[in-house]
Amino acid sequence: MLSIGPHEAPLTMESAMSNSINTNIGAMAAMGALRGVGQQLQTSQKQVQTGYRVADAMDDASTFTVAQGIRGNLQAFTAVSNSLTNGTGLGAVTEAALTGISNIVGNLQAKISQLADGSIGNDQRTIYAADFGAMTNQISIFIAQANYNGVNLLSNNSAARTFLADTSAATIAVASRSSVSTAFTAFGATSVSSATAATAALTSLTTFRSAVSAALGGNAADSRTLRLQANLLNAIVDSTTQGLGAVIDADIGKASAVTQSRQVQQQLAVQQLSVANQQPQLILGIVR
């Protein structure tokens, strides 16, 4: 028989046989606890590794479906944002070119006024005319270089461009500014070879100046609309991203603490299983 200590109750055949040799109830309970802790440990470890509380449909099918819908919206917002970025870029390039042209127009007025002075000599007129030619050539360069992603709103026969405003495919139009090229072509045909011709050129310059000023104002309005829409879209994207995070992101600190707790529980469950598996040996000891 098994030895019994001074403070231990004697182990009888009846108490030992409560652990069946066919079904170890204690071991089964320990295995159930071990499986449960293992599943919980896998869940917390997955959260720590992925950073998501809901990483896939297995974690939470309904929440994952909602998250996928939000992700789809964010992808659509990205497409809209790219379109608005192209629009603001085109507007900025066009504005830079128009501003440069506007600055030259002011200098041209002064130069043509000098050429309209009938008292200047031929040598001086030649110098002024060369300066006039250099400035008009610079305007041609500004118009040609007002190109963004293959689009030039200042060129002759250019068309208005539309850009996405939201995910419902609404658009914002940016008008063509080809009137600048048309007015410049008419102005460039004027002569400043004499005081009389230069005086007539001043009238043509006034028409060109009006076209440039109108284009500047219109382009500024279109660009402002694009920028405001882009700012609104960015705010929507930020809020949507935060909402998505609230739905699926894991609390990493909490998940790490839970993981450590589950690891301790797993170790205790293993020890419990080991003890339960040793109990049937008592029956064999009694039999022997």
C-alpha atoms as one frame of an Amber mdcrd trajectory, in Angstrom:
protein
   0.000   0.000   0.000   0.953   3.655  -0.360   2.562   5.184   2.691   0.484
   7.744   4.566   1.950  10.765   6.308   0.880  11.723   9.822  -1.462  14.459
   8.584  -2.758  12.775   5.433  -6.029  10.948   5.073  -5.592   7.356   4.018
  -6.049   6.750   0.251  -8.732   4.085  -0.088  -9.556   1.983  -3.136 -12.843
   3.910  -3.438 -11.184   7.363  -3.585  -8.483   6.182  -5.976 -11.018   4.571
  -8.316 -12.841   7.911  -8.630 -10.232   8.504 -11.366 -11.279   6.032 -14.049
  -8.554   4.182 -15.890 -10.603   4.727 -19.062 -11.595   8.371 -18.611  -9.338
  10.793 -16.761 -11.781  13.541 -15.846  -9.086  15.749 -14.350  -6.937  15.500
 -17.457  -9.911  16.297 -19.670 -10.690  19.402 -17.626  -7.046  20.482 -17.789
  -6.985  19.937 -21.565 -10.144  22.009 -21.959  -8.615  24.837 -19.970  -5.382
  24.553 -21.965  -7.242  24.758 -25.276  -9.228  27.779 -24.134  -6.136  29.609
 -22.934  -4.322  28.676 -26.156  -7.070  30.176 -28.306  -7.103  33.360 -26.249
  -3.313  33.521 -26.443  -3.417  33.187 -30.235  -5.940  36.027 -30.431  -3.870
  38.430 -28.318  -0.631  37.452 -30.063  -2.252  38.101 -33.450  -3.313  41.551
 -32.281   0.227  42.340 -31.158   1.738  41.063 -34.403  -0.711  42.718 -36.829
  -1.736  45.761 -34.827  -5.359  44.976 -35.649  -8.148  43.849 -33.375  -9.949
  42.708 -36.525  -7.331  41.623 -39.050  -9.561  39.373 -41.157 -13.046  37.910
 -41.353 -12.120  35.147 -38.907 -11.723  37.727 -36.146 -15.131  39.357 -36.660
 -16.917  38.859 -39.968 -19.377  41.751 -39.705 -16.813  44.274 -38.470 -14.324
  43.160 -41.110 -16.965  43.666 -43.814 -17.616  47.195 -42.576 -13.877  47.882
 -42.496 -13.475  46.646 -46.064 -16.161  49.081 -47.165 -14.347  51.945 -45.438
 -11.072  50.883 -47.065 -12.789  50.984 -50.452 -13.955  54.528 -49.743 -10.422
  55.550 -48.801  -9.107  54.180 -52.088 -11.734  56.219 -53.933 -10.728  59.298
 -51.931  -7.133  58.718 -53.010  -8.160  58.841 -56.672 -10.058  62.092 -56.070
  -7.119  63.538 -54.157  -4.753  62.735 -57.034  -7.084  64.457 -59.478  -7.363
  67.566 -57.304  -3.587  67.620 -56.906  -3.219  67.648 -60.689  -5.737  70.466
 -60.881  -4.004  72.615 -58.274  -0.660  71.937 -59.965  -2.005  73.078 -63.331
  -3.514  76.158 -61.708  -0.219  77.025 -59.981   1.808  76.725 -63.193  -0.738
  78.809 -65.099  -0.729  81.451 -62.367   3.061  81.666 -62.397   3.100  82.167
 -66.163   0.330  84.777 -66.092   2.015  86.665 -63.252   5.266  86.773 -65.225
   3.417  87.994 -68.304   1.590  90.640 -66.272   4.887  91.944 -64.927   6.287
  92.235 -68.446   3.168  94.034 -69.677   3.896  96.867 -67.238   7.444  97.178
 -68.588   6.142  97.028 -72.151   3.859  99.978 -71.553   6.809 102.076 -70.438
   8.919 100.927 -73.376   6.217 101.543 -76.000   5.620 104.995 -74.494   9.301
 105.743 -75.081   8.970 104.526 -78.676   5.906 106.758 -79.163   8.094 109.787
 -78.474   8.718 111.396 -81.846  11.734 113.317 -80.563  14.058 110.293 -80.137
  16.707 109.549 -82.759  16.932 106.447 -84.915  19.757 104.892 -82.884  17.789
 105.279 -79.671  14.647 103.929 -81.353  16.614 100.880 -82.484  17.732 100.207
 -78.924  14.213 100.607 -77.551  12.773  98.410 -80.299  15.291  95.657 -79.514
  14.280  95.828 -75.864  10.615  95.663 -76.928  11.350  92.578 -79.016  13.131
  90.851 -76.118  10.162  91.392 -73.820   7.603  90.141 -76.327   9.811  87.095
 -76.928   9.858  86.434 -73.193   6.046  86.481 -73.144   6.070  83.847 -75.891
   8.343  81.705 -73.731   6.088  82.084 -70.672   3.053  81.015 -72.709   4.878
  77.991 -74.134   6.213  76.931 -70.725   2.873  77.148 -68.903   2.653  73.375
 -69.232   1.709  70.942 -66.477   1.431  67.224 -67.097   0.976  67.813 -70.817
  -1.690  70.508 -70.422  -1.254  74.187 -71.281  -4.283  76.370 -70.585  -2.658
  79.407 -72.261  -2.053  77.804 -75.636  -4.256  78.527 -78.644  -7.359  76.338
 -78.886  -6.783  74.853 -75.425  -9.893  73.339 -73.814 -11.234  73.517 -70.286
 -10.174  70.685 -67.977 -12.282  68.927 -65.365 -11.062  67.320 -62.152 -12.778
  64.986 -59.710 -14.355  66.719 -56.737 -15.673  63.744 -54.755 -16.245  60.004
 -54.896 -19.588  60.445 -56.673 -17.656  61.624 -59.769 -18.707  65.269 -59.433
 -16.162  67.513 -61.125 -14.623  70.968 -60.920 -13.863  72.711 -64.214 -10.767
  74.792 -64.855 -11.386  77.103 -67.807  -9.101  77.567 -70.782  -7.102  80.806
 -70.872  -6.407  80.688 -74.609  -7.696  84.260 -74.877  -4.258  85.317 -73.662
  -2.571  83.709 -76.670  -5.183  85.173 -79.012  -4.681  88.684 -77.649  -0.908
  88.266 -77.652  -0.936  87.200 -81.315  -2.775  90.414 -82.204  -0.439  92.492
 -80.063   2.659  90.825 -81.483   1.632  91.831 -84.985   1.874  95.536 -84.130
   4.830  97.627 -85.214   6.867 100.098 -83.183   9.014 101.284 -86.070   7.685
 104.825 -85.743   6.119 107.061 -83.146   2.750 106.707 -84.855   2.983 102.890
 -84.946   4.058 102.787 -81.297   1.053 104.891 -80.324  -1.232 102.380 -82.050
   0.647  99.557 -80.286  -0.339 101.043 -76.936  -4.000 100.424 -77.802  -3.252
  96.811 -78.704  -1.271  96.431 -75.481  -4.287  97.626 -73.491  -6.386  94.850
 -75.027  -3.685  92.311 -74.235  -3.393  93.594 -70.665  -7.142  93.165 -70.173
  -6.940  89.569 -71.405  -4.062  88.809 -69.031  -5.856  90.402 -66.066  -9.058
  88.474 -66.780  -7.111  85.232 -67.105  -5.286  85.882 -63.837  -8.529  86.499
 -61.964 -10.324  83.535 -63.473  -7.432  81.162 -62.899  -7.114  82.329 -59.297
 -10.808  81.625 -58.691 -10.568  78.146 -60.215  -7.413  77.352 -58.253  -9.001
  78.528 -55.010 -11.965  76.215 -55.603  -9.630  73.271 -56.173  -7.598  74.039
 -53.051 -10.692  74.381 -50.865 -12.049  71.091 -52.176  -8.686  69.412 -51.595
  -8.641  70.695 -47.998 -12.151  69.375 -47.423 -11.197  66.014 -48.904  -8.126
  65.782 -46.677 -10.278  66.435 -43.625 -12.732  63.742 -44.728  -9.907  61.262
 -45.316  -8.405  61.986 -41.899 -11.759  61.489 -40.174 -12.471  58.323 -42.138
  -9.049  56.921 -41.328  -9.582  57.631 -37.645 -12.974  55.942 -37.823 -11.457
  52.885 -39.480  -8.824  52.728 -36.763 -11.470  52.854 -34.062 -13.205  49.896
 -35.700 -10.263  47.564 -36.329  -7.123  48.774 -34.546  -5.927  46.862 -31.509
  -4.924  48.384 -28.186  -1.328  47.172 -28.356  -0.602  47.866 -24.686  -3.654
  45.955 -23.579  -3.015  43.125 -26.050   0.575  42.772 -24.810  -0.571  42.593
 -21.193  -3.226  40.024 -22.092  -0.625  37.970 -23.976   1.626  37.817 -20.946
  -1.314  36.870 -18.730  -2.403  34.121 -21.114   1.136  32.742 -21.262   1.149
  32.373 -17.467  -2.281  30.735 -17.578  -1.019  28.378 -20.270   1.915  27.320
 -18.092  -0.431  26.702 -15.149  -2.759  24.651 -17.360   0.178  22.515 -18.501
   1.131  21.892 -14.884  -2.493  21.048 -14.033  -2.550  18.556 -16.905   0.678
  16.999 -15.683  -0.770  16.536 -12.179  -3.997  15.076 -13.571  -2.043  12.592
 -15.659  -0.134  11.418 -12.593  -3.272  10.557 -10.592  -4.086   7.268 -12.416
  -0.697   5.965 -11.308  -2.087   5.878  -7.755  -4.539   3.212  -8.854  -1.721
   1.093 -10.176   0.091   1.534  -6.856  -2.921   0.232  -4.943  -3.324  -2.716
  -7.285   0.319  -3.626  -6.907
